């Protein structure tokens, strides 16, 4: 895969699905069933691994952090795929919602 290519969420999802299918993880007899619940669990585990890089400081080694962020993104793409959610539209909808939302600012 080329870094020079502009990747869309659809293209990334397709690449992720191709890899998962090639590994046999979508097969009925897979030892790691690719169900929404299992993928959501894996997403949280990978997000915790991102946090682990900051456990004892404010800096993380960029290459290691990039790998963990990629794991989170792949599980997110797969969860959206498995639950028939248009992730790009969901992101745009959430951005629009957040523009209208107010948050309590911390007082200090």
N, C-alpha and C positions, 0 to 999 in steps of 0.2 A: 504494500500500500504506500502510496506516495504522499508525503507531507505537503507537496506543492498543490495537490488537488484540494479544492474547496469542498469540504464534507458537510452535507446536510444531515439533519437528524434522521431522515429517511435512509440515506446512504449508510450512515453509521449503524442504524438498526439492521439493515440488510446484511452488512458485513458481520455484525454480531451473530445474527441468526445463522449465517453460513457456517461460522466457526462452531456454534453450539450443535448444529445438525451434524457437521463432520465428526465431532467428538462423540456423537451418539447420545447426547444428553436429552434430546427430545424423544428418543425411542421409548416405547411403552415399558420395556424392561430395564430402563436406566436405573442404576443404583442411586442416582441423584435426580429425582423427578423435578422437572422444571415447572412447578406449580406457582401461582402467584404468591402463596404464603411462603414457600421455600425461598423464592427469589427476594421477597420483602425482607425475610430474615437475613439472607445473605447481604442485602444492601445495608442493613443496620450494622452487621458485623464489619463490613468493609469501611463504613463511615467511622466506626470506632477505631479502626486501624489508622485512619487519617489523623484522628485526635491523638493517638499514641505518639505520633511524630512530634507533637508539641507538649508531651507530658511533662518534660523537665526544662522547658525553655520556650522562647518566643520564635525560634528559628527551626526550620526543618531542612534536611538535605534535599535539594530540589528534585533530583532524579528519583529518589525513593518516594517522595511525596507525589510526584507525577504518576508513578505506578499505582499508588493507592487511589488517587483521584480518578484514574482511568478505570479501576475496578468498580468504583462507585458509579461512574457514568455508565458502564456496561450493564450493571445490574439495573440501573434506572431505565435504560433503554429497553431492556428485556421485560421488566415489569410493565411498562407502558404497552409494549407489544402484546404481552399475554392478556392484558385487561382491556385491549382495544381502545386505548386512550391515545389521542393525537397529542403527543407530548409538546410539539411546537405550538399548537393552538392553546394548550393548557398553560404553557409558559407565558404566552402573549396575554391570555385572559388574566392571569395572576398579576402580571405587571400593570395592566390597566386597572385592576381592582386596587392594587397597592398605591397607585397614584391618588385614588380617592380616599384611601384609608388614613386615619391619624393614629399615631402611637403616642403613648405617654412618654414624654422625654424624661430621662433620669434627672433627678434633682440633686444638687450637691452643694 
